[in-house]
Amino acid sequence: MNFIKPQAFKHLVLLLIVFIISACKQPQPAGTYQNDAIPADQKAEFHQLNKQLFDLLKAEKVDEAKNMLSKELLEDNIANRKLELVGLQAKAGDYRILDEYYLVAKTDAPGSLVISSAAKGDDAYTLNYNQSNTKENYIAFLVAPKDAASQRLITAIYGKYNYGWKLNKLDVDLYALNGKSAPQLYKQAKVAYDKKFWVDAANDMTMAMRCFHPSGQWQYTNENTMNQFYYKTLQQAGSKISFPFIISGVATQPKVFRLATEDTPDGTFPLVEYVSKISMSDTTALKKENTAIKTVIGKVIPGIDQDQKRVLYTAYSAVPRKKVYPQKYGFGR
């Protein structure tokens, strides 16, 4: 007859005790608990779930990560794609918790809920949450990679099922560019606008709009005001600049046909695209021309070269058109 060894028996008893405690653990009174209001022991459990998700996806253990998904989410046709997107952020760097919510409902019946965040001013947002069929739920907004110029917001929503805490919603979307969220870019745009840096203001607001809805559950309280200012900056910039235009002060008379922004690994920067009369194969002459452009661009387009890590330029042999791909040469990347 085989007997359980004393040490193994102790481990078995310990696991049984942990299971019983977990099973008998009573939820908090009905309500919404945000950030520091979440009970410490509950918060530790949630944080471990977030860490486990990131660690598994960083290690490309997708099948194990799927064990963290609810049955409903597993049936979602794009669940694999969502895990892939979170995995890309996990591999790019660590995350930080922006906000988290522990929701305890009176019943486990599905329903909608609107929660106001603790953020103030332009940063304030509301959380529009459609409760699943679980009484206890946890929502984590995770910013990743936490030190990157371009950051995504990972929305991880867990529900407590009879088979444990499982993810019932997972989303990834753009949260910040150059390390700044939509409200921060909006504030930056207002400063540029007051300085009459019309193109800068329009660029900043275009970036802000890209970060406007980092989650399907998320709506900035000041959304209408920011939207109105976005169109105001576009209108003002459009009234001051007509395309194409020649960059005065440069002997070769390069002709600008587009102003925009471009994403790079270390940030998003202003982009000036122009047609040059110089052959694209004569890189020495192109570089000389671009140096001349840099010396006058701040006068031609006020503010575009201020408070910027760099400005990007692309010279073309002709204006690109549908099915027409002229030669080009880039600077600043």
C-alpha positions as CSV (number, residue, x, y, z in Angstrom):
1,M,0.0,0.0,0.0
2,N,1.3,3.5,-0.9
3,F,1.0,6.2,1.6
4,I,1.2,10.0,1.1
5,K,4.5,11.3,2.3
6,P,4.2,13.7,5.2
7,Q,5.7,16.7,3.3
8,A,3.4,16.1,0.3
9,F,0.4,15.7,2.7
10,K,1.2,19.2,4.2
11,H,1.3,20.8,0.7
12,L,-2.1,19.1,-0.1
13,V,-3.6,20.4,3.1
14,L,-2.3,23.9,2.5
15,L,-3.7,23.9,-1.0
16,L,-7.1,22.7,0.3
17,I,-7.1,25.5,2.9
18,V,-6.3,28.1,0.3
19,F,-9.1,26.8,-1.9
20,I,-11.6,26.8,0.9
21,I,-10.7,30.3,2.0
22,S,-10.9,31.6,-1.6
23,A,-14.3,29.8,-2.2
24,C,-15.7,31.2,1.1
25,K,-14.4,34.7,0.5
26,Q,-17.4,37.1,0.5
27,P,-17.5,40.1,-1.9
28,Q,-17.5,43.6,-0.7
29,P,-20.8,45.5,-0.3
30,A,-22.4,46.5,-3.6
31,G,-20.7,49.5,-5.1
32,T,-17.9,50.8,-7.3
33,Y,-14.4,50.8,-5.8
34,Q,-11.7,52.8,-7.7
35,N,-8.0,52.7,-7.4
36,D,-7.0,53.1,-3.7
37,A,-10.5,52.3,-2.6
38,I,-10.1,48.7,-3.7
39,P,-9.4,46.5,-0.7
40,A,-5.7,45.6,-0.6
41,D,-6.1,41.8,-0.7
42,Q,-8.5,42.0,-3.6
43,K,-6.2,44.5,-5.4
44,A,-3.2,42.1,-5.0
45,E,-5.2,39.3,-6.6
46,F,-6.2,41.5,-9.5
47,H,-2.7,42.7,-10.0
48,Q,-1.5,39.2,-10.2
49,L,-4.0,38.5,-12.9
50,N,-2.7,41.4,-15.0
51,K,0.9,40.3,-14.4
52,Q,0.1,36.7,-15.4
53,L,-1.6,37.9,-18.6
54,F,1.4,40.0,-19.6
55,D,4.0,37.4,-18.6
56,L,2.3,34.6,-20.6
57,L,1.9,36.7,-23.7
58,K,5.4,38.1,-23.5
59,A,6.7,34.5,-23.4
60,E,4.4,33.7,-26.3
61,K,2.4,31.1,-24.3
62,V,-0.8,32.0,-26.0
63,D,-2.6,28.7,-25.2
64,E,-1.9,29.2,-21.5
65,A,-3.2,32.8,-21.8
66,K,-6.4,31.5,-23.3
67,N,-7.1,29.7,-20.0
68,M,-7.6,33.2,-18.5
69,L,-10.4,33.9,-21.0
70,S,-14.1,33.4,-20.2
71,K,-16.1,31.0,-22.3
72,E,-17.8,33.9,-24.0
73,L,-14.6,35.6,-24.9
74,L,-13.1,32.3,-26.2
75,E,-16.1,32.2,-28.6
76,D,-15.2,35.6,-30.0
77,N,-13.8,35.3,-33.5
78,I,-11.2,38.0,-32.8
79,A,-10.0,36.8,-29.4
80,N,-6.8,35.5,-30.9
81,R,-6.2,38.9,-32.6
82,K,-6.7,40.7,-29.3
83,L,-4.3,38.4,-27.5
84,E,-1.8,39.1,-30.3
85,L,-2.1,42.8,-29.9
86,V,-1.6,42.7,-26.2
87,G,1.3,40.4,-26.7
88,L,3.0,43.0,-29.0
89,Q,2.8,45.5,-26.2
90,A,4.0,43.0,-23.6
91,K,7.1,42.3,-25.7
92,A,7.7,46.0,-26.2
93,G,8.0,46.9,-22.5
94,D,6.4,46.9,-19.1
95,Y,3.0,48.4,-18.3
96,R,1.6,50.8,-15.7
97,I,-1.9,50.8,-14.3
98,L,-3.7,54.0,-15.2
99,D,-7.0,53.3,-13.4
100,E,-8.7,50.3,-12.0
101,Y,-12.2,49.5,-10.8
102,Y,-13.7,46.8,-8.7
103,L,-17.4,46.5,-9.3
104,V,-19.8,44.7,-7.0
105,A,-23.4,44.6,-8.3
106,K,-26.5,43.8,-6.3
107,T,-27.3,41.0,-8.7
108,D,-25.7,39.1,-11.5
109,A,-28.2,40.3,-14.0
110,P,-26.7,42.1,-17.1
111,G,-27.1,45.9,-17.2
112,S,-25.4,49.2,-18.1
113,L,-23.5,51.4,-15.8
114,V,-21.9,54.8,-16.2
115,I,-18.9,55.5,-13.9
116,S,-17.2,58.9,-13.5
117,S,-13.4,58.7,-13.1
118,A,-11.5,60.5,-10.4
119,A,-9.6,62.5,-13.0
120,K,-10.4,66.2,-13.1
121,G,-10.6,68.9,-15.8
122,D,-9.8,68.0,-19.4
123,D,-8.5,64.6,-18.2
124,A,-11.9,63.6,-16.8
125,Y,-13.7,60.7,-18.5
126,T,-16.7,58.5,-18.0
127,L,-16.7,54.7,-18.1
128,N,-19.6,53.2,-20.0
129,Y,-19.8,49.7,-18.8
130,N,-22.2,46.9,-19.9
131,Q,-22.2,44.4,-17.0
132,S,-21.9,40.8,-18.0
133,N,-23.7,38.0,-16.1
134,T,-21.2,38.2,-13.2
135,K,-21.9,39.9,-9.9
136,E,-18.2,40.8,-9.3
137,N,-16.1,42.5,-12.0
138,Y,-12.7,44.1,-12.3
139,I,-11.7,46.7,-14.9
140,A,-8.0,47.5,-15.5
141,F,-6.8,50.3,-17.8
142,L,-3.1,49.4,-18.5
143,V,-0.8,51.8,-20.4
144,A,1.9,50.0,-22.4
145,P,4.8,50.3,-23.0
146,K,4.9,52.6,-20.0
147,D,8.0,54.5,-21.1
148,A,7.4,54.6,-24.9
149,A,6.6,57.6,-27.0
150,S,3.6,55.9,-28.5
151,Q,1.5,54.1,-25.9
152,R,-1.6,51.8,-26.1
153,L,-4.3,51.5,-23.6
154,I,-5.2,47.9,-22.8
155,T,-8.7,47.5,-21.4
156,A,-8.9,44.2,-19.4
157,I,-12.3,43.4,-17.9
158,Y,-12.5,40.4,-15.7
159,G,-15.6,38.7,-14.2
160,K,-15.9,36.3,-11.4
161,Y,-17.5,33.1,-12.7
162,N,-18.2,29.9,-10.9
163,Y,-14.9,28.7,-12.5
164,G,-12.8,31.6,-11.3
165,W,-11.8,35.1,-12.4
166,K,-11.8,35.3,-16.2
167,L,-11.3,37.9,-18.8
168,N,-14.6,38.7,-20.5
169,K,-13.4,41.7,-22.5
170,L,-10.0,42.7,-23.9
171,D,-9.3,45.7,-26.1
172,V,-6.2,47.6,-27.3
173,D,-6.1,51.1,-28.7
174,L,-4.0,54.2,-29.0
175,Y,-3.7,56.2,-25.8
176,A,-0.8,58.6,-26.2
177,L,1.6,60.0,-28.8
178,N,4.9,61.5,-27.7
179,G,3.9,60.4,-24.2
180,K,0.8,62.6,-24.2
181,S,-2.8,61.7,-24.0
182,A,-5.6,63.4,-26.0
183,P,-6.3,66.0,-23.3
184,Q,-2.6,66.8,-22.9
185,L,-2.2,67.2,-26.7
186,Y,-5.3,69.4,-26.6
187,K,-3.7,71.7,-24.0
188,Q,-0.5,71.8,-26.1
189,A,-2.5,72.7,-29.2
190,K,-4.2,75.6,-27.3
191,V,-0.8,77.0,-26.4
192,A,0.4,76.7,-30.0
193,Y,-2.9,78.4,-31.2
194,D,-2.4,81.3,-28.8
195,K,1.0,81.8,-30.3
196,K,-0.5,81.8,-33.8
197,F,1.4,78.6,-34.7
198,W,-1.5,77.4,-36.8
199,V,0.1,74.3,-38.3
200,D,1.4,73.2,-34.9
201,A,-2.0,73.5,-33.4
202,A,-3.6,71.5,-36.2
203,N,-1.0,68.8,-35.9
204,D,-1.4,68.6,-32.2
205,M,-5.1,68.3,-32.5
206,T,-4.9,65.7,-35.2
207,M,-2.7,63.6,-32.9
208,A,-5.2,64.2,-30.1
209,M,-8.0,62.9,-32.2
210,R,-6.1,59.7,-32.9
211,C,-5.9,59.2,-29.1
212,F,-9.5,60.3,-28.5
213,H,-11.1,56.8,-27.9
214,P,-8.5,54.6,-26.2
215,S,-11.2,52.2,-25.1
216,G,-14.7,51.3,-26.2
217,Q,-15.8,52.0,-22.6
218,W,-14.1,55.4,-22.4
219,Q,-15.5,58.8,-23.2
220,Y,-13.7,62.1,-22.3
221,T,-16.1,64.5,-20.5
222,N,-14.7,67.4,-22.5
223,E,-15.1,65.5,-25.8
224,N,-17.3,68.0,-27.5
225,T,-15.1,71.0,-26.7
226,M,-12.0,69.2,-27.9
227,N,-13.8,68.2,-31.1
228,Q,-14.8,71.8,-31.8
229,F,-11.3,73.0,-31.2
230,Y,-10.0,70.4,-33.6
231,Y,-12.1,71.7,-36.5
232,K,-11.2,75.2,-35.5
233,T,-7.5,74.5,-35.9
234,L,-8.0,72.8,-39.2
235,Q,-10.0,75.7,-40.5
236,Q,-7.5,78.3,-39.3
237,A,-4.5,76.5,-40.7
238,G,-6.3,76.0,-44.0
239,S,-7.1,79.7,-44.2
240,K,-3.4,80.6,-43.8
241,I,-1.8,78.1,-46.1
242,S,-2.7,77.2,-49.7
243,F,-1.0,74.2,-51.4
244,P,1.3,74.0,-53.2
245,F,3.5,76.8,-52.2
246,I,7.2,77.6,-52.8
247,I,9.6,77.9,-49.9
248,S,10.8,81.4,-50.2
249,G,14.4,82.0,-49.4
250,V,15.7,78.8,-51.0
251,A,17.3,79.2,-54.4
252,T,16.1,75.9,-55.8
253,Q,12.5,76.9,-55.1
254,P,11.2,73.6,-53.6
255,K,7.4,73.4,-53.7
256,V,5.5,72.1,-50.6
257,F,2.4,70.1,-51.4
258,R,1.6,68.6,-48.0
259,L,2.1,69.1,-44.2
260,A,1.3,66.3,-41.8
261,T,2.8,64.3,-39.0
262,E,4.6,61.0,-39.2
263,D,5.1,58.2,-36.6
264,T,8.7,57.0,-35.9
265,P,10.0,54.6,-33.2
266,D,10.9,57.5,-31.0
267,G,8.0,59.8,-31.5
268,T,5.6,61.5,-33.8
269,F,7.0,64.6,-35.6
270,P,5.9,67.3,-38.1
271,L,6.4,66.2,-41.8
272,V,7.1,68.5,-44.7
273,E,6.7,67.0,-48.1
274,Y,7.9,69.0,-51.2
275,V,8.8,68.6,-54.8
276,S,12.4,69.3,-55.7
277,K,13.8,70.2,-59.1
278,I,17.0,68.3,-58.2
279,S,17.4,64.8,-59.4
280,M,16.7,62.2,-56.6
281,S,20.0,60.5,-57.5
282,D,22.0,63.7,-56.6
283,T,21.8,63.2,-52.8
284,T,24.6,65.8,-52.2
285,A,22.6,68.5,-53.8
286,L,19.3,67.3,-52.1
287,K,21.0,67.5,-48.7
288,K,22.3,71.0,-49.4
289,E,18.8,72.1,-50.5
290,N,17.3,70.5,-47.3
291,T,19.8,72.4,-45.1
292,A,18.7,75.6,-46.7
293,I,15.0,74.7,-46.1
294,K,15.7,74.1,-42.5
295,T,17.1,77.6,-42.0
296,V,13.9,79.3,-43.3
297,I,11.1,76.8,-42.5
298,G,10.3,78.5,-39.2
299,K,9.6,81.7,-41.0
300,V,7.6,80.2,-43.7
301,I,5.6,78.0,-41.3
302,P,5.8,79.7,-37.9
303,G,6.3,77.4,-34.9
304,I,6.8,74.1,-36.9
305,D,10.5,73.8,-35.8
306,Q,10.0,75.0,-32.2
307,D,9.7,72.7,-29.2
308,Q,10.3,69.7,-31.5
309,K,12.9,67.0,-31.3
310,R,13.1,67.2,-35.0
311,V,11.1,67.9,-38.2
312,L,10.9,65.3,-40.9
313,Y,11.2,66.1,-44.6
314,T,10.6,64.1,-47.8
315,A,11.7,65.4,-51.2
316,Y,9.8,64.1,-54.3
317,S,10.5,64.3,-58.0
318,A,6.8,65.0,-58.5
319,V,3.6,65.1,-56.5
320,P,2.4,61.6,-55.8
321,R,-1.0,60.7,-57.3
322,K,-3.1,57.7,-57.7
323,K,-1.0,54.9,-59.2
324,V,1.8,57.4,-59.7
325,Y,4.8,56.8,-57.4
326,P,7.5,59.3,-58.0
327,Q,11.0,58.9,-56.6
328,K,11.6,60.4,-53.2
329,Y,14.3,61.0,-50.6
330,G,13.8,61.4,-46.9
331,F,15.5,63.5,-44.2
332,G,15.4,63.4,-40.4
333,R,14.4,59.8,-39.8
